[in-house]
Amino acid sequence: MPNLDVLKRYLLPGLVFQSLVIGGGYGTGRELVEFFLTYGPLGGFLSMAIVSTVIWSLVCAIAFELARSWKAYDYRSFCRGLLGRGWCLYEILYFVLMVLILAVIAATAGSILRQSLQLPYWAGVIGMMAVVGFLVFKGSSTIESFLSLWSVVLYATYATFFLWCFSRFGSEIINAFTTSELQPGWYQGGIRYAAYNIGLVPSVLFAVRHTQSRKEALVAGLLAGPIGILPGVMFFVAAVGQYPDILPAAVPADYLLSVLGSRSFQLVFQMVLLGTLIETGTGLIHAFNERIKGQLEERRVVMPDGLRTLIALVLLVAAAVLARFGLINLIAKGYGTITWGFWIVFVIPVLTIGAWNVLRSKKNA
């Protein structure tokens, strides 16, 4: 059996990264169709499997090593080391994105339970808030265990989904790939999709504290890209079997599940999706709490456990209210601007200043 400490050092950061990406990245499948399948089966696959994965891996590897060498395991400490006085720019972008994603999660959780189990909308919202609040209260160790365990459940569900789809319309999938032409600009989808998610990497850094060497941090970062994208790749290949009919589907996951015709598996898939929303919400709020904890520790003040839960509930209630009053649509209009803002204040500095620091530290060593 693999050593648990080794798994924590090499795989845990990638699993936590995947947990944060899934909720807003490819849970419904709409994002994968929008960013990749519009370039055709072949172009979309190459864009996802190569372009997005390489960008994720490079940024994660550099960020993880910087966090380890600086011992900066919350986004405030990390961004202060990377951006100096400009660190607050990342804080603004992160807070806006966090509230937006939490609003989407609250609305989606309520809708899932209403459609699947005919429960009231607010039952789903309150239930999700309760689970997230409990996990945040328990702290890093419990959160790491939950995110890792649910990632295993997620992989098993997506693998089952992929194999089932391939058994039903594998010939259509193979034919779509073999007859597809590489459409111009296919790589743009990969760049845009990487930008769509990569700004959340600093919120993963609490899981990097287990790494003990430069090699471990770099390898964990390089593995984070494939770990994060693999479930999405399985879904994409399954969706290719229904190309191009699936392109206009509002929720491609439901479209494929309806083709399979299994109500029981559809229910299982939706429950797993609900768990991924809890993963994403927990990870985002925990990263915000770790930022506050780090600032309090600088003042030699211990952060009360109750404060963690209180912050979580305040954020979740505010996000739920925004979702119900329709302000989420107003915020979403600026989401593209926020995404590219992360590239300016995080990704580009990591790939330039951060990479230079990593190379310089290696030379000095």
C-alpha positions as CSV (number, residue, x, y, z in Angstrom):
1,M,0.0,0.0,0.0
2,P,1.4,3.4,-0.9
3,N,2.7,5.5,2.0
4,L,0.0,8.0,3.1
5,D,2.5,10.8,3.6
6,V,3.8,10.3,0.1
7,L,0.3,10.5,-1.3
8,K,-0.3,13.7,0.7
9,R,2.9,15.3,-0.7
10,Y,2.4,14.4,-4.4
11,L,-1.3,13.9,-5.0
12,L,-3.2,15.9,-2.3
13,P,-2.6,19.4,-3.8
14,G,-3.8,18.1,-7.2
15,L,-6.9,16.5,-5.7
16,V,-7.8,19.7,-3.9
17,F,-7.2,21.7,-7.1
18,Q,-9.5,19.4,-8.9
19,S,-12.1,19.8,-6.2
20,L,-12.1,23.6,-6.6
21,V,-12.2,23.4,-10.4
22,I,-15.0,20.9,-10.8
23,G,-17.8,23.0,-9.4
24,G,-17.4,25.9,-11.8
25,G,-15.3,24.1,-14.4
26,Y,-17.2,21.2,-15.9
27,G,-19.8,19.9,-13.5
28,T,-22.7,20.5,-15.9
29,G,-20.6,19.9,-19.0
30,R,-21.7,23.3,-20.5
31,E,-18.3,24.8,-20.0
32,L,-16.6,21.9,-21.8
33,V,-18.9,22.2,-24.8
34,E,-18.5,26.0,-24.9
35,F,-14.7,26.1,-24.6
36,F,-13.8,23.0,-26.5
37,L,-16.4,21.1,-28.5
38,T,-17.2,24.2,-30.5
39,Y,-13.8,23.6,-32.1
40,G,-14.8,20.1,-33.1
41,P,-13.9,16.8,-31.5
42,L,-10.2,16.7,-32.5
43,G,-9.5,20.4,-31.9
44,G,-11.4,20.4,-28.6
45,F,-9.6,17.3,-27.4
46,L,-6.1,18.7,-28.2
47,S,-7.0,22.1,-26.7
48,M,-8.1,20.5,-23.4
49,A,-5.6,17.7,-23.1
50,I,-2.6,19.7,-24.1
51,V,-3.1,23.5,-23.9
52,S,-5.2,23.8,-20.7
53,T,-3.3,20.9,-19.0
54,V,0.1,22.3,-19.7
55,I,-0.9,25.8,-18.4
56,W,-2.4,24.4,-15.3
57,S,0.6,22.2,-14.6
58,L,3.2,25.0,-15.1
59,V,1.4,27.5,-13.0
60,C,0.7,25.0,-10.2
61,A,4.3,23.7,-10.2
62,I,5.8,27.2,-9.8
63,A,3.2,28.3,-7.3
64,F,3.5,25.2,-5.2
65,E,7.3,25.5,-5.0
66,L,7.1,29.3,-4.2
67,A,4.6,28.5,-1.4
68,R,6.9,25.8,0.0
69,S,10.0,27.9,-0.1
70,W,8.3,31.0,1.3
71,K,6.2,28.9,3.8
72,A,3.3,30.9,2.5
73,Y,0.3,28.6,2.6
74,D,-2.5,31.2,2.4
75,Y,-3.2,33.4,-0.6
76,R,-2.5,36.6,1.3
77,S,1.0,35.6,2.4
78,F,1.7,34.1,-1.1
79,C,0.6,37.2,-3.0
80,R,2.5,39.5,-0.7
81,G,5.6,37.6,-1.6
82,L,4.8,37.6,-5.3
83,L,3.2,41.0,-5.8
84,G,4.5,43.1,-2.9
85,R,2.1,46.0,-2.1
86,G,0.0,45.0,-5.1
87,W,-1.2,41.8,-3.3
88,C,-4.5,43.5,-2.5
89,L,-5.5,43.4,-6.2
90,Y,-5.6,39.7,-6.0
91,E,-7.7,39.9,-2.8
92,I,-10.3,42.0,-4.5
93,L,-10.6,39.7,-7.5
94,Y,-10.7,36.6,-5.3
95,F,-13.4,38.0,-3.0
96,V,-15.6,39.0,-6.0
97,L,-15.1,35.6,-7.7
98,M,-15.7,33.7,-4.4
99,V,-19.1,35.4,-3.9
100,L,-20.1,34.8,-7.5
101,I,-19.2,31.1,-7.4
102,L,-20.9,30.7,-4.0
103,A,-24.0,32.3,-5.4
104,V,-24.0,29.9,-8.4
105,I,-23.4,27.0,-6.0
106,A,-26.3,28.0,-3.7
107,A,-28.7,28.3,-6.7
108,T,-27.5,25.0,-8.2
109,A,-27.8,23.1,-5.0
110,G,-31.3,24.3,-4.4
111,S,-32.3,23.4,-8.0
112,I,-30.7,19.9,-7.9
113,L,-32.6,18.8,-4.9
114,R,-35.8,20.4,-6.1
115,Q,-35.6,18.6,-9.5
116,S,-34.2,15.3,-8.1
117,L,-36.1,14.8,-4.9
118,Q,-38.9,17.3,-5.2
119,L,-37.6,19.1,-2.1
120,P,-38.1,22.9,-1.5
121,Y,-35.5,25.1,-3.1
122,W,-34.3,26.4,0.2
123,A,-33.9,22.9,1.6
124,G,-31.0,22.4,-0.9
125,V,-29.5,25.7,-0.1
126,I,-29.7,25.3,3.7
127,G,-28.5,21.7,3.5
128,M,-25.4,22.7,1.5
129,M,-24.7,25.6,4.0
130,A,-24.9,23.2,6.9
131,V,-22.4,20.7,5.4
132,V,-20.0,23.5,4.3
133,G,-20.2,25.1,7.7
134,F,-19.4,21.9,9.4
135,L,-16.4,21.1,7.2
136,V,-15.0,24.6,7.6
137,F,-15.5,24.4,11.4
138,K,-13.5,21.1,11.5
139,G,-10.5,22.7,9.7
140,S,-7.8,21.7,7.2
141,S,-7.4,18.0,8.1
142,T,-11.1,17.2,7.8
143,I,-11.4,19.3,4.6
144,E,-8.4,17.5,3.0
145,S,-9.9,14.1,3.9
146,F,-13.3,15.0,2.5
147,L,-12.0,16.6,-0.7
148,S,-9.7,13.5,-1.3
149,L,-12.5,11.0,-0.6
150,W,-15.0,12.8,-2.8
151,S,-12.5,13.1,-5.6
152,V,-12.3,9.2,-5.6
153,V,-16.1,9.1,-5.7
154,L,-16.1,11.6,-8.6
155,Y,-13.5,9.7,-10.6
156,A,-15.4,6.5,-10.2
157,T,-18.6,8.1,-11.3
158,Y,-17.1,9.8,-14.3
159,A,-15.3,6.6,-15.3
160,T,-18.6,4.7,-15.1
161,F,-20.3,7.4,-17.1
162,F,-17.5,7.3,-19.7
163,L,-17.5,3.5,-20.1
164,W,-21.3,3.4,-20.3
165,C,-21.4,6.0,-23.0
166,F,-18.6,4.3,-24.9
167,S,-20.4,1.0,-24.8
168,R,-23.6,2.6,-26.1
169,F,-22.2,4.8,-28.9
170,G,-18.5,4.1,-29.1
171,S,-18.6,3.7,-32.9
172,E,-20.0,7.3,-33.1
173,I,-17.2,8.6,-30.8
174,I,-14.5,6.9,-32.9
175,N,-16.1,8.1,-36.2
176,A,-16.3,11.7,-34.9
177,F,-12.6,11.8,-34.0
178,T,-11.4,10.1,-37.2
179,T,-13.5,12.3,-39.5
180,S,-13.0,15.5,-37.6
181,E,-10.8,18.3,-39.0
182,L,-8.5,20.4,-36.9
183,Q,-10.4,23.7,-36.9
184,P,-8.5,27.1,-36.9
185,G,-7.9,28.7,-33.5
186,W,-8.5,25.4,-31.6
187,Y,-5.8,26.3,-29.0
188,Q,-7.7,29.5,-28.0
189,G,-10.3,27.5,-26.2
190,G,-7.6,25.9,-24.1
191,I,-6.1,29.2,-23.2
192,R,-9.5,30.7,-22.3
193,Y,-10.5,27.7,-20.2
194,A,-7.2,27.7,-18.3
195,A,-7.8,31.4,-17.6
196,Y,-11.3,30.6,-16.4
197,N,-10.0,28.4,-13.6
198,I,-6.3,29.1,-12.9
199,G,-6.9,32.2,-10.7
200,L,-8.0,29.9,-7.8
201,V,-4.6,28.2,-7.5
202,P,-3.6,30.3,-4.4
203,S,-6.6,28.9,-2.6
204,V,-5.1,25.4,-2.9
205,L,-1.9,26.3,-1.1
206,F,-3.1,25.0,2.4
207,A,-2.6,21.5,0.9
208,V,1.0,22.2,-0.1
209,R,2.2,22.4,3.5
210,H,2.8,18.6,3.4
211,T,5.6,18.9,0.7
212,Q,9.1,18.8,2.2
213,S,11.3,19.4,-0.8
214,R,11.6,21.2,-4.1
215,K,11.1,18.0,-6.0
216,E,7.9,17.2,-4.2
217,A,6.4,20.6,-4.7
218,L,7.3,20.7,-8.4
219,V,6.0,17.1,-9.1
220,A,2.8,17.8,-7.2
221,G,2.2,20.9,-9.3
222,L,2.9,19.1,-12.6
223,L,0.5,16.3,-11.6
224,A,-2.2,18.8,-10.6
225,G,-2.9,19.6,-14.3
226,P,-3.7,16.0,-15.4
227,I,-5.5,15.3,-12.1
228,G,-7.7,18.3,-12.5
229,I,-8.5,17.8,-16.2
230,L,-9.0,14.0,-16.4
231,P,-12.7,13.8,-15.4
232,G,-13.4,16.6,-17.9
233,V,-11.6,14.7,-20.6
234,M,-13.7,11.6,-19.9
235,F,-16.9,13.7,-20.1
236,F,-15.7,15.4,-23.3
237,V,-15.0,12.1,-25.1
238,A,-18.4,10.8,-24.1
239,A,-20.0,14.1,-25.4
240,V,-18.3,13.6,-28.8
241,G,-20.6,10.7,-29.4
242,Q,-23.5,13.1,-29.6
243,Y,-21.7,15.8,-31.6
244,P,-23.0,18.1,-33.1
245,D,-26.5,17.6,-31.6
246,I,-25.2,18.3,-28.1
247,L,-23.8,21.7,-28.9
248,P,-27.0,23.8,-28.1
249,A,-27.9,21.7,-24.9
250,A,-28.1,24.0,-21.9
251,V,-27.0,21.2,-19.6
252,P,-25.0,18.6,-21.7
253,A,-24.7,16.3,-18.7
254,D,-28.5,15.9,-18.5
255,Y,-28.6,15.5,-22.3
256,L,-26.2,12.5,-22.2
257,L,-27.9,11.0,-19.1
258,S,-31.2,11.2,-20.9
259,V,-29.6,9.4,-23.9
260,L,-28.5,6.6,-21.5
261,G,-32.0,6.5,-20.2
262,S,-31.2,5.5,-16.6
263,R,-33.1,7.5,-14.0
264,S,-31.2,5.9,-11.1
265,F,-27.8,6.8,-12.6
266,Q,-29.0,10.3,-13.3
267,L,-29.9,10.6,-9.6
268,V,-26.5,9.3,-8.6
269,F,-24.7,11.7,-11.0
270,Q,-26.7,14.7,-9.6
271,M,-25.9,13.7,-6.0
272,V,-22.2,13.5,-6.9
273,L,-22.5,16.9,-8.6
274,L,-24.0,18.2,-5.4
275,G,-21.0,16.9,-3.5
276,T,-18.7,18.7,-5.9
277,L,-20.5,21.9,-5.3
278,I,-19.9,21.4,-1.6
279,E,-16.2,20.7,-2.3
280,T,-15.8,23.9,-4.3
281,G,-17.6,26.1,-1.7
282,T,-15.7,24.5,1.2
283,G,-12.4,25.1,-0.5
284,L,-13.0,28.7,-1.4
285,I,-14.2,29.6,2.1
286,H,-11.5,27.7,3.8
287,A,-8.9,29.6,1.8
288,F,-10.5,32.8,2.9
289,N,-10.4,31.7,6.5
290,E,-6.7,30.7,6.2
291,R,-6.0,34.2,4.9
292,I,-7.6,35.6,8.0
293,K,-5.8,33.1,10.3
294,G,-2.5,34.1,8.8
295,Q,-3.1,37.7,9.4
296,L,-4.2,37.1,13.0
297,E,-1.1,34.9,13.7
298,E,1.1,37.8,12.6
299,R,-0.5,39.7,15.6
300,R,-0.1,36.6,17.8
301,V,-3.8,36.0,18.0
302,V,-5.3,32.5,17.7
303,M,-8.3,32.3,15.3
304,P,-11.4,30.9,17.2
305,D,-13.0,27.8,15.5
306,G,-16.4,29.5,15.8
307,L,-15.2,32.4,13.7
308,R,-14.5,30.1,10.8
309,T,-18.1,28.8,10.9
310,L,-19.5,32.3,11.3
311,I,-17.6,33.6,8.3
312,A,-18.7,30.6,6.2
313,L,-22.4,31.2,7.1
314,V,-22.2,34.9,6.4
315,L,-20.7,34.4,3.0
316,L,-23.1,31.6,2.1
317,V,-26.2,33.6,3.2
318,A,-25.0,36.6,1.3
319,A,-24.4,34.5,-1.8
320,A,-27.8,32.8,-1.5
321,V,-29.5,36.2,-1.3
322,L,-27.6,37.4,-4.3
323,A,-28.6,34.3,-6.3
324,R,-32.3,34.7,-5.5
325,F,-32.4,38.5,-6.3
326,G,-30.8,38.0,-9.7
327,L,-27.7,40.0,-8.9
328,I,-25.7,37.0,-9.9
329,N,-26.5,37.8,-13.6
330,L,-25.2,41.3,-13.1
331,I,-22.0,40.1,-11.5
332,A,-21.6,37.4,-14.2
333,K,-21.4,40.0,-16.9
334,G,-18.1,41.1,-15.5
335,Y,-16.8,37.6,-15.0
336,G,-14.7,37.6,-18.1
337,T,-13.0,40.8,-16.9
338,I,-12.3,39.1,-13.5
339,T,-10.9,36.1,-15.3
340,W,-8.4,38.1,-17.3
341,G,-7.7,40.2,-14.2
342,F,-6.3,37.0,-12.6
343,W,-4.0,36.5,-15.6
344,I,-2.6,40.0,-15.0
345,V,-2.2,39.9,-11.3
346,F,-1.5,36.2,-10.8
347,V,-0.7,34.0,-13.8
348,I,1.7,36.4,-15.6
349,P,3.6,37.3,-12.4
350,V,3.9,33.6,-11.5
351,L,5.2,32.6,-15.0
352,T,7.7,35.5,-14.9
353,I,8.6,36.7,-11.5
354,G,7.8,33.4,-9.9
355,A,9.6,31.3,-12.4
356,W,12.7,33.6,-12.1
357,N,12.6,33.1,-8.3
358,V,12.4,29.4,-8.6
359,L,15.3,29.2,-11.1
360,R,17.4,31.6,-9.1
361,S,16.8,29.7,-5.9
362,K,17.9,26.5,-7.7
363,K,21.1,28.2,-8.9
364,N,21.9,29.5,-5.5
365,A,21.3,26.0,-4.0
